[in-house]
Amino acid sequence: MLLVSTLFAITWAPAQVFYLIVNIHHTFTFHANFFNAILIVAYLYLCTNPFIYATKFDPVKRVLLALVPCKKYAQPSDSVELT
């Protein structure tokens, strides 16, 4: 859970700081390209979060593995005779 929280803080903090600066200093020049780059970094968190849960947390990993339809099932060791 520490990884999820840390990644959230790292990716969303620049966008929130930028938003705070724009609202406090009205003379701040707004660069749309810079803001878009910050938002892309923030939205990367949304893309990586499911992968973190899928690889790091065992309950989520078990549920996802149970959803995979192409599992190999053990074959019975007894041979079946056709009559």
Secondary structure, 3 states (H helix, E strand, C coil): CHHHHHHHHHHHHHHHHHHHHHHHCCCCCCCHHHHHHHHHHHHHHHHHHHHHHHHHCHHHHHHHHHHCCCCCCCCCCCCCCCC
